[in-house]
Amino acid sequence: MTLQINGLSRRFGGLKAVNDVTTSIADRAIHSIIGPNGAGKTTLFNLVTGALAPDAGRISFQGQDITGWTPERLAGIGIARTFQRTSIFKDLPVVENVALSIRSRRGMNRSLMRSAATERSIDVEARDILAWVGLSSKEHIRAGSLAHGFQRALDIAIGLALKPKIILMDEPLAGMSRGDRETVATLITRLREEMGLAIVVVEHDVGMVMRLSDRITVMQHGKVIAEGPPAAVREDEAVKNAYLHGNFAA
């Protein structure tokens, strides 16, 4: 298993937002986390990606205990994250957004002295990544002027520039048209099939989750109420009750 979560909990005052959650993410798997609003999905995501520290429990990555690590330290061992709201530098060109991520991975963002050969290698790598996500024709455009679907593709490219082993995506399809959702869904599948990455997705589009996922974890009131392949989760009575008696159209 790539990622193991054991007995993870987090409390906010009297509310236990994540309550003794145990799950695992397999190598080269698309694993989705779903549940009604307030289920604890985002809090769990923030615990795994270092935005929050757990009150109890353990997180391990490829056998190494990473509980409580910072996002920067997690990125250094191959754990990347995308956000519900894209985290791009909107005033910079598309290619420079990816180049900044490459420099960060190489530990060069604070260095003012870089050789021409180094800058060329960064530029080539950035362009290769942009080609992979379908943004070659837009590399010199101001990132903030991209359509929403292209901004999401750029967000994925920035994550790929860190050379991750696993990428966690927070609502990657939020606010998109049907066409954009299909484009990003194809990218997510390719991340697994062509890049060999494990992918964790928190997403409200349950229909798309059922299509994409190898395994699904369902949360409600901070706890896991079901887990398994899509077909089994779809037929689970607790899941049907959580989603208004089986309404999986959302």
HELIX and SHEET records of a PDB file:
HELIX    1   1 LYS A   41  VAL A   48  1                                   8    
HELIX    2   2 PRO A   71  GLY A   76  1                                   6    
HELIX    3   3 VAL A   94  ARG A  105  1                                  12    
HELIX    4   4 ALA A  116  TRP A  132  1                                  17    
HELIX    5   5 SER A  136  LYS A  138  5                                   3    
HELIX    6   6 ALA A  143  SER A  145  5                                   3    
HELIX    7   7 HIS A  148  LEU A  160  1                                  13    
HELIX    8   8 ARG A  178  GLU A  193  1                                  16    
HELIX    9   9 VAL A  206  LEU A  212  1                                   7    
HELIX   10  10 PRO A  230  GLU A  235  1                                   6    
HELIX   11  11 GLU A  237  ALA A  242  1                                   6    
SHEET    1   A 4 LEU A  15  ILE A  25  0                                        
SHEET    2   A 4 LEU A   3  PHE A  12 -1                                        
SHEET    3   A 4 ALA A  56  PHE A  61 -1                                        
SHEET    4   A 4 GLN A  64  ASP A  65 -1                                        
SHEET    1   B 6 ILE A  79  THR A  82  0                                        
SHEET    2   B 6 ILE A 166  ASP A 170  1                                        
SHEET    3   B 6 ALA A 198  VAL A 202  1                                        
SHEET    4   B 6 ILE A  30  ILE A  34  1                                        
SHEET    5   B 6 ARG A 215  GLN A 220  1                                        
SHEET    6   B 6 LYS A 223  GLY A 228 -1                                        
END                                                                             
